[in-house]
Amino acid sequence: MILLILFFLLADGSQKKLVTGLILGFFLLVFVVITLYYVYNSNKLDRENTRKIEKFLEDYKALNPSRYSYVDIKKITNHFKDKLGQGGYGSVYKGKLSNEVLVAVKILNDSKGNGEEFINEVGTMSRIHHVNVVRLVGFCADGVKRALIYEFLPNESLEKFIFPTPIKNHSLGWEKLQDIAMGIAKGIEYLHQGCEQRILHFDIKPHNILLDQNFNPKISDFGLAKLCSKEQSAISMTAARGTMGYIAPEVISRNFGNVSYKSDVYSFGMLLLGMVGGRKNIDVTVENTSQVYFPEWVYTQLDQREEVHIRIEKEGDTKIAKKLTIVGLWCIQWYPIDRPSMKVVVQMLEGTGDNLTMPPNPFASIGPTKTNIKRPKKSLQQELTVVPELD
């Protein structure tokens, strides 16, 4: 290259044109080579991902969900005519199978990683058969085109019913909220104890709770799920996973304990408190600054035996609201060891709530320094043996 430049400086006009052409040709050749190398590597990666998914699907072909081609997906969705929603994963469309069964088809983005979330979801949901978990009807793995086909749930997600907006002002009564909370809890308990391997969801939040025509809840979106043995008390993770506001402290920093099934318990607690408050747990738009972080505000209200004015409409609502709140506060204890298992959560929700004790303050350890964190003196199991009446 240096010789070409020297030659260019010493040469006459015609020779300069020739050298200019050679230089331009050289750079064009380099560009073409780099482009071809990139395309080759990209195609190679796609082929490797496709082979990995094909091998996975071969192993799981006996687990019932049907496989469809991308042409089938177009027919099922009527060429993607009715869009239900969109997220970072891709888009969801309403569809209809040949037997007139309505379905929701999630089309994954072509660029969505190496297929890990697709494998997670198909592999996990093929193992699950529970009334409170959404049913996987089928899937598509056609080259880089991937889709997941679920039963269609007409009332969409819980989010639109507990976080009303000026456009969507839906609401649910307290008895129905209690039923929904119970259904979600039973679904998570099944994931933790009812399957051959324990399934950790890692993304429990209102958006991932779908409601059928009778408002029965079904847990969805297992793209971040992990499987482990029931004897495994902790799991390793290379990076935090989940949605901010619902992620347990130990998922972000191991200083707070090991990541385990208790991480889902924390997420459920935050979801439950969102249901009680009828708003995001963090809301900077509220007039009273003490209510910006709802979980801490409602803990203070209950701890000081003050009235919690939250959409109480009829007799009995206060009792349900208080029970759901106390259960939620138990679930969001800072340390995993101090949170109940989902089996205990179900028992707490099934009771009247009269004998539930207030949990230790889960916010006492939150501050600029965490070196002086004090553990609660009693565990949940010990606390439940002391049941003073709550006014």
N, C-alpha and C positions, 0 to 999 in steps of 0.2 A: 504493500500500500504506500509506503514512504517513497519507494522508487517511482511509482506512478505519479506521485505529487511532484517530485524533482523533475521528472520528464516533462510534466505539464508546464512547469516554470521555464524550462529551457527550450521548449518546442515552439515552432512557428504556428500560424493560424490554423492550417488544415490539421496539423498534428494535435493542436489543442482540442479541436472538435472531436477528433478520434479518442483522445484521452478522456474528454468529458463524457463521451458515450460509454467508454469502458467503465468509468467510475460509477455512472448512473446504472449501468448494467449490473455492476458488482453489488451495489446496494439493493437493487431490485431482486437479485438472486438471493441475497441474505434474507430479505423480507419474505420472499416466497418460501424459503427453507424453514424460517421460523414459524410462518403460518401453517405450513404442512405439518410441522412437528407438533404444534399446538392442537390442530385438528386430530392428528393421529392419537395424541395422548388423551384428548377429550373422548374420542370414540373408544379408545382402549378402556378408559375408566367406565364409560357407559356399558361396554360389553362385560367388564368384570362385575359391575353392579347387577346387570341383568342375569349373569350366570349365578351370582350369589342368591338372588331372589328365586331363580328357577330351582336351585338346589333346595332352598328352604321350602318352597311350595311342594316339591316332590316328597319331602319328608312329612309334610302336613296334609297331603291330599286326602287322607282318610278322616279328616276332622270336619267334614260336612259342608262348609260354605262353598257355593258354586263358583266356578271360574268363568269369566266372560271376556270376550275380546273387546277391543276398543270400538269396533263397529257395533257390537251389541250395546255398548254403553251409549253410543249416539242414538240408537233406536229407543232404548229405555228412557232416555231424557228428552226425546223428541228434539234432538240436536241442540240440547242445552237451552231449551226455551224458557223454563221456569226456574229462575235462580232464587235460592233460599237465603244464601249468605256467603260471606267471604272472610278469610282470615289469612294468617301467615302461611298456613299449610296449603292453601289453594281455595277452591270454591265448592259450594254445595248446591246441587240441583234436585228438584223434585222429579221423580220418574215413576214409571209404571211397568211392572213385569207383564209377561204375556197372560198370566192368570189374573190380571186386574189388581194385583197386590201393589199398593203404593209403597215407594221406597225413597230414601234420601241418598243421593250419590255424591260422594266427596271425591272430587278430582284433585289429585295431588299435583303440586307444581313440578314441572320437569326437572327443575334445578334443586329439588328438595333433598339435599344431602346424598348419601350413598345408599338410600333405601332402608336405613335402620328403623325409621319411624313406621314405615310400611310393614316391615317384618315384625316389629313390636306389636302393632295393632292386630294384624292377622293372626300372629302366633298366640297373642294373649286372648283375644276374643273368641278364638276357636275353642278355647278351654272353658268358656264361661256360659252357663245356662242359669240365669236367675231373673226373676220378675223385675228386679230393680237395676238391671244392667241392659243397655241397649243391645239388640240382637244384630249380629253381622250376618247378612243374607248372602253376600258374595263379594267378589273382588275382581279386579282386572290388573294383569301384569303383562302388558303387550309392548315389549321393548322398553322404552323409557316412559311409556304411558302407564300410569298407575291410578287406580280408583278403588274406593271402598264403598260397598252398597249396604245400607242399613235399613231396618224397618223405619217407616215414616211415622213421625210423632207430630200430630197436627198443632199442638200448643207450643211448639218450639222450646226455647230454653227458659229456665227459671229466672234468668236475669231480667227479662222484660216484665216480670210480675213483681219482683221485689225492689227493683230500681226503676220506678216509673219516671217518665220524662214528660215534658209538655206535649209531646206528640203521642206517646204511649202512656196512658194513665191506668193500666190494669192494676188490680189489687186482689189479694186473696184473704179470706178470713183466717182467724187464728187457729181454728180447728183444722182447717185444710193445711195451713203452714206446719202444724204439729204432725199431721199425717205425712207430709212431704219430708220433713226432717227424719221421721221414723223410717221411711222407705230408703232414704239415702244412707242412713246409718246401717240398716240391714244389708244394703248392697255392699258397702265398704267392709262390713264384718264378713260377708261371704267371700270377698276378695282376699281377706287376710286369713280366714280360717276354713272356708268351705271348699276351696280348690285343692287339688293334689299338691300344687306348689303355691306358696303365698304370693299374691300379686300386689305390688305397691303401685298405686296409680300416679302419684306425684303431681297431679294437676286438678285436684278437687276444687271447683269454683262454680259459681252460679251458671256461667256460660256453658259448662260441660254437664249440666243436669238438664235433661230433656223431659218434657211432660207429655203423656199420652192424652187421649180424648177425655179421660176421667181425672186428669191431673195427677196420675201416678208417676213418680219420678223414676228416671232411668239414667244411670251414670254412663257417660260417653267419652270418647276421645282418649284412647289408650296409647297414643303415640310416644309418651314419655314414661310409660310403665316399665317396671323391672320385676323379674321373677326371682324368687329365692326360696330356699327350703324353710319350713316352718320352725326348724330348730335354729336357724340363723338369726342371731340377736342383732347383728349390725351388717350393713352392706357398704361396699366401697363405691365411691362415685368420683369421677374425674372432674366434674363441673356441676355447679348448681343447676337444678332443673325445676320448672314450675312457673308460676305467675306471681309477680311481686304483690304483696299484700296477703298472699295465701301460703307463701313458702315458710316452712318451719325454720327457726334460727339455726339449728344444727346442720341444715342443708347448705347454708351459707358459710358457717364457720363451725368446725368440729370442737371448738372451745366449749360449746354448749351441750355436747354429747354426741353419741353415734347416730348416724342416719338409720332409721328402721321404720317399721310399720307405724310407729308413733308420729312420724312426719305427716302421714295422711290424717291422723287424728287432729293435729294442729290445723291443717287446712280445713277440715270439717268444722272445727270450732269457729274459725273466721267466717266460713260460709254461714253458719248458724247465727252468728251475731249480725251478719248482714241482713239475714231474713228478719231478725227481730227489729233491727233499726229501720228497715225499709229504705236503706241508703248505703252508699259505699262506706266502708269502715273509716276511711280517711276522706273527709269532705271539707275543703277550705272555704266553701261558699256559705256555711252556716253562720248565723249572726253571732251566736255565743261562742267565743273562741275555745271555751272549755269543752265544747262538744265536737271539735274538729276531729279528734280520734275517738270514735264512738265506743269501742270496747273499754277504754280506760274511763270514760265518762260514766258509762252505765255501771261499771264495777263500783265506782265511788258512790253513785246513787244508792245502789243496793247495800253497800257496806255501811252507809250512814242511815239506812232504813228510810230513805226519802222516796217519794213517789217517782215512778218512771213513766212519764207521759209519752207513750208511744202508740198512737192509733188504737186506743182502747174504745170499743164500741158497745160491748154488752157484758153482762155479768159472766164471769168465768174467763174472760180474755186476759185479765191481769194475772191470774194464776198460771195460765199457759205461757204467757210472755215471760214471767219470772222463771219458770222451770227451764224454758229454752235458753234463757240468758245464763242461768247458773251452769247448765250443762256446757254451753259454749265457753264459758270462762274456765271451767275445769279443763277443757280440751286445749286451750291455748297457754297452758302453763309453760314457763320459759324452758324448763328442763324436761326432756322426754320421759324420764322416770316418774315424774309427777303427774303425767297425763294418764287418763284411763285408757284401757283397751277399748276397741269398738264394741266388744261384748258387754262391757260395763256401761258404755254409753247407751246401748240399746235398753239395758235394764233401767237406767236412769230415766230415759224417755218414756218407757212403758209405765213407770210409776206415776203417782199423783203429783209428786214434787214437794209434798209436805215435809218429807224427812231429809231433803237435800241440804247439806251444809254449804256455806259460802267457801269457795276455795281460797288458798293463799293469794295475796295480791300478785298477779302475774306481771305487773308493771313496776314493782318496787326495784327491780334490778336493771331497769332500762335507764341509762343516763350516759353522760360523756365518758365516764370511766366504769369499767366492769370488773375492776380488780377487787372491789369490796362486795361482790355479789354474795348474798346470804341465802342458803338453801332453806326452804320451808322445813319446819321441824318434823312435820308429819307427811307421810305419803297419802295418796288418795285412798288406798284401801283402809288405812288407819282412820282417816277423816270420816269415812262412810260409817264407821262404827259409832260415831258420835253424831247424833241427829237432833239438835235443838230445833224447836219449832220456829219458823220464820213468819213474822207478821204479814 
